[in-house]
Amino acid sequence: MKNICHLSAIVLFSVLSTGVSIADEEGGSSGAEIATATSSVDIDTPAVQPQMESDVGEESQLDYANAVPMQLPQTLTLPTTLADALFNMSDDDPEMPGAESGGRGSEVLALEKKESINPEKKNTEAGSQNDDLEDYESQEHGTKNHPFSTSRVDAYGVRLSKYYPYRATGKLYFKKQRGGTRVCSAALIKKGVLLTAAHCVSKWGGGYYKSFRYQPAKFKNSLPYGGTWTAYSPLVMNSYKKGLSSYCSQNGVICKTDIAVLKVARKRFNGKLKYPGELTGWLGYSWNGYGFTNSRNLTLGSNLAQITQLGYPSSHDQGAKMQRNDSLGYKDSRNANNTIIGSRLTGGSSGGPWIVNFGSDSSLNKTKHGSESARNRVVGVTSWGSRNIGKKIQGASRFTSKNIVPLVKTICKNYSGC
């Protein structure tokens, strides 16, 4: 009995001295938070702000034609290489992977059936067909030797961006506290919930931006799905809003919570009030390593995933056309557990979705799906890149049950857009 009491005292002293808090599986506090006077613990929660659709009439504030791409936060130090990451693995996903499904949308299915896709169709846009040949390249890599492949989504006159799952991604315009109109990339993860990067809606450790407008599947000046939609009530985690260094390996750049969600106001379409996702569909999302290899078994090759990245970088077609980038992603446990990929995308791509199991599924015969095969699940959004453009790498805050799950849960409370 004495030994048991002694062991209990040691355990209690360890908890008190380290300021450990007990959290439930959704990432919130169970109420058993323990901290000493010299050691405080921040339980990260969504930074809720009372904001309604008050800026619906502020359309004139935005200058779409001269919108400046939101600068991609740039890291001063290089992330761990893929080889180092494979040999220095740590299990930072103690909870089971999870996923939420997406939806194709129902309003435009008939329109899809009428429009056929012909790969042989000649390009009807300005420029010759040879211009498009340059869009498809063998896998390239930067000086960090991380292979990737980048190309236009729309090529040879075929508008793939009008089809699901591409059409769930678009451009997000907004105004900072000072300065003109800015633009990022964003994607729908509920019929009325928009996903982007936190640095596209708020300054790290500062206030929210304003006058958000979303244009799904934008192609040059074409807005095929209801035109421009008003987004409002941006939401980020408190650790980002307060600028807490403990959640970043480089302040305001490589962080665990460069993730944001917004509500989107309904508008009348064919006589009925609709959310944008009812036209375009929306992507699913997943967390805690869903879609990554052996995320709970630390063996060589763990925490890897094939990532498809979508966005509108200003360096490609002046940001007028959606771009697709494909690369192997890996978790960098030395840099806020961010996911790292090879990529050629730049400013304007911030907030664009990083997706596992991308595309439309096939009818299978004499084979079967692999593990965690649910289609079109977002696992991060474009967050940062290297100051040296020759490196050609980008990073994203990893979706976990402590960031994306409470964000969506909070924004969906009493909201019909979910």
C-alpha positions as CSV (number, residue, x, y, z in Angstrom):
1,M,0.0,0.0,0.0
2,K,2.9,2.3,0.8
3,N,4.5,1.6,-2.6
4,I,1.2,2.4,-4.4
5,C,0.8,5.7,-2.5
6,H,4.4,6.5,-3.3
7,L,3.9,5.8,-7.0
8,S,0.7,7.9,-7.1
9,A,2.6,10.8,-5.6
10,I,5.3,10.6,-8.2
11,V,2.7,10.5,-11.0
12,L,0.8,13.5,-9.5
13,F,4.0,15.4,-9.2
14,S,4.9,14.7,-12.8
15,V,1.5,15.9,-14.0
16,L,1.7,19.1,-12.0
17,S,5.3,19.9,-13.0
18,T,4.6,19.5,-16.7
19,G,1.2,21.2,-16.9
20,V,-0.5,18.3,-18.6
21,S,-4.1,18.7,-19.6
22,I,-6.5,15.8,-20.3
23,A,-8.3,16.2,-23.6
24,D,-11.2,14.2,-25.1
25,E,-11.0,12.5,-28.5
26,E,-12.5,15.6,-30.3
27,G,-9.6,17.7,-29.1
28,G,-11.5,19.7,-26.4
29,S,-10.8,19.7,-22.6
30,S,-12.5,17.2,-20.4
31,G,-12.5,19.7,-17.6
32,A,-9.5,18.0,-15.8
33,E,-6.9,20.6,-16.8
34,I,-4.1,20.8,-14.3
35,A,-1.4,23.5,-14.4
36,T,0.9,25.1,-11.9
37,A,1.3,28.9,-11.4
38,T,4.5,28.8,-13.4
39,S,3.2,26.5,-16.2
40,S,0.2,27.5,-18.2
41,V,-1.5,25.3,-20.8
42,D,-3.5,26.6,-23.8
43,I,-6.3,24.4,-24.9
44,D,-6.7,25.4,-28.6
45,T,-10.3,26.2,-29.6
46,P,-11.9,27.9,-32.5
47,A,-11.7,31.8,-32.3
48,V,-15.4,32.5,-32.6
49,Q,-16.4,36.1,-33.6
50,P,-19.9,37.5,-33.8
51,Q,-20.2,38.3,-37.5
52,M,-23.3,37.9,-39.7
53,E,-23.9,38.6,-43.4
54,S,-23.4,42.3,-42.8
55,D,-21.2,42.9,-45.8
56,V,-23.5,41.7,-48.5
57,G,-23.8,45.2,-49.9
58,E,-20.0,45.9,-49.9
59,E,-19.4,44.4,-53.4
60,S,-18.1,47.8,-54.7
61,Q,-15.2,47.6,-52.2
62,L,-13.5,44.7,-54.1
63,D,-11.4,45.3,-57.2
64,Y,-11.5,41.9,-58.9
65,A,-9.5,43.0,-62.0
66,N,-6.6,44.3,-60.0
67,A,-6.7,41.8,-57.0
68,V,-3.2,41.1,-55.7
69,P,-2.5,37.4,-55.0
70,M,-2.0,36.8,-51.3
71,Q,1.7,36.3,-50.8
72,L,2.5,32.8,-49.9
73,P,4.2,32.7,-46.5
74,Q,7.8,31.8,-47.0
75,T,10.0,29.7,-44.7
76,L,13.5,30.9,-43.6
77,T,14.6,27.3,-43.0
78,L,14.2,24.2,-45.1
79,P,12.0,21.4,-43.9
80,T,13.3,17.9,-43.2
81,T,14.0,16.0,-46.4
82,L,11.9,13.0,-47.4
83,A,14.8,10.6,-46.6
84,D,15.3,12.2,-43.1
85,A,11.6,12.1,-42.4
86,L,11.5,8.4,-43.2
87,F,14.3,7.6,-40.7
88,N,13.1,10.0,-38.0
89,M,9.5,9.1,-37.5
90,S,7.4,9.9,-34.5
91,D,3.8,9.0,-33.7
92,D,2.1,12.3,-33.3
93,D,-1.4,11.0,-34.3
94,P,-2.5,9.2,-31.1
95,E,-6.1,9.2,-32.2
96,M,-7.7,7.1,-35.0
97,P,-7.9,8.6,-38.5
98,G,-11.3,9.9,-39.5
99,A,-13.1,11.2,-42.6
100,E,-16.2,13.1,-43.7
101,S,-17.7,12.4,-47.1
102,G,-18.3,15.1,-49.8
103,G,-21.1,15.4,-52.3
104,R,-21.3,16.0,-56.0
105,G,-24.1,18.5,-56.0
106,S,-27.4,18.0,-57.7
107,E,-28.3,21.1,-59.6
108,V,-26.0,20.6,-62.6
109,L,-26.0,16.9,-63.2
110,A,-28.3,17.2,-66.2
111,L,-26.0,19.9,-67.6
112,E,-23.1,17.5,-67.2
113,K,-24.7,14.8,-69.2
114,K,-25.3,17.2,-72.1
115,E,-21.7,18.3,-72.4
116,S,-19.3,15.7,-73.7
117,I,-15.6,15.6,-73.2
118,N,-13.5,15.0,-76.4
119,P,-9.7,14.9,-75.8
120,E,-9.2,15.4,-79.5
121,K,-11.2,18.7,-79.5
122,K,-9.1,21.6,-80.8
123,N,-8.4,24.5,-78.5
124,T,-10.9,27.3,-79.1
125,E,-9.2,29.8,-76.9
126,A,-6.5,32.3,-77.8
127,G,-3.3,30.7,-78.7
128,S,-2.4,27.6,-80.7
129,Q,-2.9,24.0,-79.7
130,N,0.9,23.7,-79.3
131,D,0.7,26.1,-76.4
132,D,-1.1,23.4,-74.4
133,L,1.5,20.8,-75.2
134,E,3.8,22.7,-72.8
135,D,1.3,22.2,-69.9
136,Y,2.0,18.5,-69.6
137,E,5.5,17.6,-68.4
138,S,7.3,14.6,-67.1
139,Q,7.8,14.7,-63.4
140,E,10.2,17.6,-62.5
141,H,11.8,18.5,-59.2
142,G,13.5,21.4,-57.6
143,T,16.9,21.5,-55.8
144,K,15.2,19.7,-52.8
145,N,14.8,16.7,-55.2
146,H,11.2,16.2,-54.4
147,P,9.4,15.1,-57.6
148,F,6.1,16.6,-58.7
149,S,4.0,17.2,-61.8
150,T,2.1,20.5,-62.5
151,S,-0.4,21.2,-65.3
152,R,-3.5,23.2,-66.2
153,V,-6.8,21.6,-65.3
154,D,-8.4,23.0,-68.5
155,A,-6.5,22.3,-71.7
156,Y,-7.2,21.7,-75.4
157,G,-10.4,23.6,-75.1
158,V,-11.9,21.1,-72.6
159,R,-13.2,22.7,-69.4
160,L,-12.5,20.0,-66.8
161,S,-12.9,22.6,-64.1
162,K,-16.6,22.5,-64.7
163,Y,-16.8,18.9,-63.5
164,Y,-16.7,17.4,-60.1
165,P,-14.4,17.2,-58.1
166,Y,-12.6,20.1,-59.7
167,R,-15.5,22.5,-59.6
168,A,-15.7,22.4,-55.8
169,T,-12.5,24.6,-55.8
170,G,-12.4,28.3,-56.7
171,K,-11.0,31.8,-55.9
172,L,-11.5,33.7,-52.7
173,Y,-11.3,37.5,-52.8
174,F,-11.2,39.7,-49.8
175,K,-9.8,43.0,-48.3
176,K,-7.1,43.2,-45.6
177,Q,-7.3,45.8,-42.9
178,R,-5.1,48.0,-45.0
179,G,-4.5,47.9,-48.8
180,G,-6.4,46.7,-51.8
181,T,-8.2,43.5,-52.8
182,R,-6.4,40.2,-52.3
183,V,-7.1,36.8,-53.7
184,C,-6.5,33.2,-52.4
185,S,-7.7,29.8,-53.4
186,A,-10.5,27.9,-51.5
187,A,-12.7,24.9,-51.7
188,L,-16.1,23.8,-50.4
189,I,-16.2,21.0,-47.8
190,K,-19.9,21.4,-47.0
191,K,-22.6,22.8,-49.3
192,G,-22.3,26.1,-47.5
193,V,-18.8,25.9,-45.8
194,L,-15.7,27.1,-47.4
195,L,-12.2,25.9,-46.5
196,T,-9.0,28.0,-47.0
197,A,-5.8,28.9,-45.2
198,A,-6.0,30.9,-41.9
199,H,-3.6,33.5,-43.4
200,C,-6.2,34.2,-46.1
201,V,-8.8,35.3,-43.6
202,S,-6.7,36.7,-40.6
203,K,-3.3,38.0,-39.7
204,W,-1.4,35.6,-37.4
205,G,-1.8,37.2,-34.0
206,G,-4.1,39.9,-35.5
207,G,-7.6,40.7,-36.7
208,Y,-9.8,39.2,-39.4
209,Y,-10.0,40.5,-42.9
210,K,-13.3,41.5,-44.5
211,S,-15.5,41.5,-47.6
212,F,-15.0,37.8,-48.6
213,R,-16.3,36.7,-52.1
214,Y,-16.1,33.2,-53.5
215,Q,-16.1,32.3,-57.2
216,P,-16.2,28.6,-57.8
217,A,-14.5,27.0,-60.8
218,K,-13.5,30.3,-62.2
219,F,-11.9,30.2,-65.7
220,K,-10.6,33.5,-67.0
221,N,-13.7,35.7,-66.8
222,S,-16.2,32.8,-66.8
223,L,-18.1,32.1,-63.6
224,P,-20.1,28.9,-64.4
225,Y,-21.8,28.3,-61.1
226,G,-23.9,31.1,-59.9
227,G,-21.3,33.8,-60.3
228,T,-19.9,35.4,-57.1
229,W,-21.0,34.2,-53.6
230,T,-20.7,36.1,-50.4
231,A,-18.6,34.4,-47.7
232,Y,-18.8,35.5,-44.0
233,S,-18.0,34.6,-40.4
234,P,-14.4,33.4,-41.0
235,L,-13.2,31.1,-38.2
236,V,-9.6,30.1,-37.2
237,M,-8.2,28.4,-34.2
238,N,-7.3,30.6,-31.1
239,S,-3.7,29.6,-31.3
240,Y,-3.5,31.3,-34.8
241,K,-5.6,34.3,-33.8
242,K,-3.5,35.0,-30.7
243,G,-0.2,34.3,-32.5
244,L,0.9,31.5,-30.1
245,S,4.5,30.5,-30.9
246,S,4.1,27.1,-29.2
247,Y,2.0,26.0,-32.2
248,C,4.6,26.9,-34.9
249,S,8.2,26.0,-35.8
250,Q,8.4,29.3,-37.6
251,N,6.0,32.0,-36.3
252,G,3.1,32.7,-38.6
253,V,4.5,30.5,-41.4
254,I,5.0,26.8,-40.4
255,C,2.2,26.3,-37.9
256,K,-0.2,23.5,-36.9
257,T,-3.3,25.7,-37.5
258,D,-3.0,27.6,-40.7
259,I,-6.6,26.5,-41.5
260,A,-9.8,28.5,-41.8
261,V,-13.5,27.9,-42.6
262,L,-16.2,30.4,-43.6
263,K,-19.9,30.3,-44.1
264,V,-21.3,31.1,-47.6
265,A,-24.6,33.0,-48.0
266,R,-27.3,31.4,-50.1
267,K,-28.4,33.1,-53.3
268,R,-31.3,32.6,-55.7
269,F,-30.7,30.1,-58.5
270,N,-33.5,29.1,-60.9
271,G,-36.0,30.6,-58.5
272,K,-34.8,28.8,-55.3
273,L,-32.3,29.8,-52.6
274,K,-29.3,27.6,-52.9
275,Y,-25.9,27.1,-51.3
276,P,-23.0,26.9,-53.8
277,G,-22.3,23.3,-53.0
278,E,-25.8,22.4,-54.2
279,L,-24.5,23.4,-57.6
280,T,-20.9,22.4,-57.6
281,G,-20.8,19.7,-54.9
282,W,-18.2,19.7,-52.1
283,L,-15.1,17.8,-51.2
284,G,-14.8,15.5,-48.2
285,Y,-12.1,15.9,-45.6
286,S,-10.2,13.7,-43.3
287,W,-7.8,13.9,-40.3
288,N,-5.3,12.1,-38.1
289,G,-3.4,10.6,-41.0
290,Y,-6.3,9.2,-43.1
291,G,-4.9,8.3,-46.5
292,F,-1.3,8.2,-45.3
293,T,0.6,4.9,-45.2
294,N,1.0,3.1,-41.9
295,S,0.1,6.3,-40.0
296,R,-0.1,4.2,-36.8
297,N,2.7,1.8,-37.5
298,L,6.1,3.4,-37.4
299,T,8.0,1.5,-40.1
300,L,10.0,2.6,-43.0
301,G,7.6,4.2,-45.5
302,S,5.2,5.4,-42.8
303,N,3.2,8.7,-43.1
304,L,3.3,9.0,-46.9
305,A,0.4,9.9,-49.2
306,Q,-0.1,10.8,-52.8
307,I,-1.4,14.4,-52.8
308,T,-3.3,16.3,-55.4
309,Q,-3.1,20.1,-55.0
310,L,-5.5,22.5,-56.7
311,G,-5.3,26.3,-56.8
312,Y,-4.9,29.5,-58.8
313,P,-1.2,30.6,-58.5
314,S,-0.5,34.0,-60.2
315,S,2.7,32.6,-61.7
316,H,0.7,30.2,-63.9
317,D,-1.6,31.7,-66.6
318,Q,-1.7,35.0,-64.5
319,G,-3.9,33.2,-62.0
320,A,-6.8,33.0,-64.5
321,K,-7.0,29.2,-64.8
322,M,-7.1,26.4,-62.2
323,Q,-3.9,24.4,-61.8
324,R,-3.3,20.9,-60.6
325,N,-0.1,19.6,-58.9
326,D,0.6,16.0,-57.9
327,S,3.3,14.9,-55.6
328,L,4.2,12.5,-52.8
329,G,3.5,14.1,-49.4
330,Y,5.1,13.2,-46.1
331,K,4.8,14.4,-42.5
332,D,7.6,16.4,-41.1
333,S,7.6,15.9,-37.4
334,R,10.4,18.4,-36.9
335,N,8.3,21.2,-38.4
336,A,5.0,21.4,-36.6
337,N,4.0,18.1,-38.2
338,N,3.3,19.9,-41.5
339,T,2.8,17.8,-44.7
340,I,5.5,18.6,-47.3
341,I,5.1,18.1,-51.1
342,G,7.0,19.1,-54.2
343,S,5.2,21.9,-56.1
344,R,5.7,24.7,-58.6
345,L,2.7,26.7,-57.4
346,T,3.2,30.2,-55.9
347,G,1.2,33.2,-54.5
348,G,-2.5,32.9,-55.1
349,S,-2.5,29.2,-54.5
350,S,-2.7,29.8,-50.7
351,G,-5.7,28.0,-49.2
352,G,-6.1,25.6,-52.1
353,P,-7.0,22.0,-51.1
354,W,-4.6,19.1,-50.7
355,I,-6.6,16.0,-51.6
356,V,-6.0,12.2,-51.2
357,N,-7.7,9.7,-53.5
358,F,-8.6,12.4,-56.0
359,G,-10.9,11.9,-59.0
360,S,-13.8,9.8,-60.0
361,D,-13.8,6.1,-59.1
362,S,-13.8,3.2,-61.6
363,S,-16.0,0.2,-61.7
364,L,-13.7,-2.6,-60.4
365,N,-13.4,-6.1,-61.7
366,K,-11.0,-8.8,-60.2
367,T,-9.4,-6.3,-57.9
368,K,-10.4,-4.2,-54.9
369,H,-9.7,-0.9,-53.2
370,G,-6.8,-0.4,-50.9
371,S,-6.9,0.9,-47.4
372,E,-8.6,4.2,-46.6
373,S,-9.8,4.6,-50.2
374,A,-12.7,7.1,-49.8
375,R,-12.5,9.5,-52.7
376,N,-11.7,13.2,-52.7
377,R,-10.7,13.8,-49.0
378,V,-8.9,17.0,-48.2
379,V,-6.0,16.6,-45.7
380,G,-4.6,20.1,-45.8
381,V,-4.5,23.4,-47.6
382,T,-1.6,25.3,-49.2
383,S,0.1,27.2,-46.4
384,W,3.7,28.1,-47.2
385,G,6.6,27.8,-49.6
386,S,10.4,28.3,-49.7
387,R,11.9,31.7,-50.2
388,N,14.1,30.1,-52.7
389,I,11.8,29.3,-55.7
390,G,14.4,26.8,-56.9
391,K,13.6,24.5,-54.0
392,K,10.0,23.9,-55.3
393,I,8.4,22.6,-52.1
394,Q,5.3,23.6,-50.2
395,G,3.8,22.8,-46.8
396,A,0.4,22.5,-45.2
397,S,-0.9,22.2,-41.6
398,R,-1.9,18.6,-41.1
399,F,-5.6,18.0,-40.5
400,T,-6.2,16.5,-37.0
401,S,-9.1,16.1,-34.6
402,K,-7.7,19.1,-32.8
403,N,-8.0,21.6,-35.7
404,I,-10.3,20.8,-38.6
405,V,-12.8,18.8,-36.5
406,P,-13.6,21.6,-33.9
407,L,-13.5,24.2,-36.7
408,V,-16.2,22.5,-38.7
409,K,-18.2,21.5,-35.6
410,T,-18.2,25.1,-34.4
411,I,-19.2,26.7,-37.7
412,C,-21.9,24.1,-38.4
413,K,-23.7,24.7,-35.1
414,N,-27.2,25.8,-35.9
415,Y,-26.2,26.4,-39.6
416,S,-28.2,24.9,-42.4
417,G,-25.2,25.1,-44.8
418,C,-23.8,21.9,-43.4
